[in-house]
């Protein structure tokens, strides 16, 4: 099979915007302008302009804090069993063939980054018949550069990129993505975002996912999913996880790094989970994962995982939480629609239909470096250097200002 050399760098400069994140935060804090807006944050920001606890999460945390039956002891190395079971069911569905056939196990991790790191370590030690595997691993051409660093820290130096986003059209380039995957070496690992691509928000449709999955099967590629906010893209937990369900139904082995920071609003708790769906040797790989965890973090933090497990295991709590997730997703969709309408009324040049497509918190305008600098320096609107931003940080008080500022940036001939 003819193999085209895939890109080792991103169309959007991932290293540039990652290295700027801390500086953006500090610059925003020092800015004294009364109309300043921070669109570069990672957290969900409510209508009041700051992060807040979900009422249910706050209640459960209080219950746990006063529960006399809970003792301050170390959790098992692989995490709280009830948490890993519920996290697995949330991602795959209780009726998943992988669960029924006992081909899956889960590991509680220190956030999503911990799940990615553990997954990378597992791939090195277990993937490809227990030989020492070092790549290649394929990332989307637009993603946090920390992903590259995480895989390289695990000893996987061959990190390449497939074409995912098109900087010119601010949208997906599915044909290019499929072509790159078809030309990739057999058995390479492909990182795929579900429930909101970070940082662009660009998402594949179900038909697109079917094409991608078919290529994964035909070319013997291994999917490594990142699901950082299940439910926050479409408002439906099941719909956001559909790509995983589909790949499992095709018999694919896979890894999935899950984060519960966004959809539970527990950013400081570092609640992550690594899901492993295999065809065989499940117990051997699980044993290898246990040895790796002992060298990485010994055992995971416990309080946030208790909150998640408590909510997911109680039917009434689960319904209330699902409604909260749906409300956050719907608010983000409403902001997208209002922003597009403001841009249309202002006569902003270009087509802005892409910003109303579901994509979780994230959205991308594809602004030039000069336009981004104009927004930051002249309008005090802070966003990532590639023009990507957190849509939830826009609210009824700053919507008009943000839209007018974008209009000025695009109309200034920068």
Buried (B, 14 or more C-beta within 10 A) or exposed (E): EEEEEBBEEBBBBBBBBBEBBEEBBEBBEEBEEEEBBBBBBBBBBBEEEEEEEBEBBEBBBEEBEEEEEEEEEEBEBBBBEBBBBBBBBBBBBEEBBBBEEEBBBBBBBBBBBBBBBBBBBBBBBBBEEEEEBBBBBBBBBBBBBBBBBBBBEBBBEBBBBBBBBBBEEBBBBBEBBBBBBBBBBEEBBBBBBBBBBBBBBBBBEEEBBBBBBEBBEEBEBBBBBBBBBBBBBBBBBEBBBBBBBBBBEEEBBBBBBBBBBBBBBBBEBBBBBBBBBBEEEBEEBBEBBEEBBEEBBEBBBBBBBBBBBBBBBBEEBBEBBBEBBBEBBEBBBEBBEBBBBBBEEBEBEEEBEBBBBBBBBBBBBBBBEEBBBBBBEEBBBBBBBBBBBBBBBBBEEBBEBBBBBBBBBBEEEB
